[in-house]
Amino acid sequence: MKKLLLLAAGLTSYFTSAQALHMQNLSKYNIEFTIWKSNLGSPSTGCTPLIESKLVAGTVPILPASPDPGNIAVEAYYEGNVNLSNTFNPLYPDTPLIDGWIFNGTQYNLGVNPPQQIPVIFSNVTTWTGSKFYLRTPAGDPIGGFTMFIGCGGPSNGVPNVSSSDPAQPFNGTVFMLGGDTWMIFY
């Protein structure tokens, strides 16, 4: 009986706690991005609530190009709680800090004192599900933009994979869930 209770508690925490986002850039491009979370457990409501990154200061977060494309990843990591997105993480020093979020049409500024935080319950019922991003060479030359996401109701309703149609500028990206975390890989 004790094992069943532990299993039930583990499964409950797995499905009710907000999960992490891992981003890995193996490409030769800088990734300028916006990320979002949605409630995949509520397709009847359009997977609301929706939480989208929106910087208060600066332009957009940038994940730098790989120093050795295809072999070494530049990594970013975001906790499930979006209120922690403007806190430096020494384990993932390349993670761009995000100081603002849009939730239900309202801009929240994490950089003010005291921070305007989104209630944690909304981070807990949402999952990292997508990104709109733009590619630039390290010199700043524009390459183009993409959107990839896990769709409301499951991956088959989204755009989990993207590819450049220009063979002179090869690029691929994918988003998937593994172990309760969301992974975005750019290569």
Secondary structure, 3 states (H helix, E strand, C coil): CHHHHHHHHHHHHHHHCCCCEEEEECCCCEEEEEEEEECCCCHHHCCCCEEEECCCCCCCCEECCCCCCCCCCEEEEECCCHHHCCCCCCCCCCCCCCCEEEECCEEEECCCCCCCCCCHHHHHCCEEEEEEEEEECCCCCEEEEEEEECCCCCHHHCECEEECCCCCCCCEEEEEEECCEEEEEEC
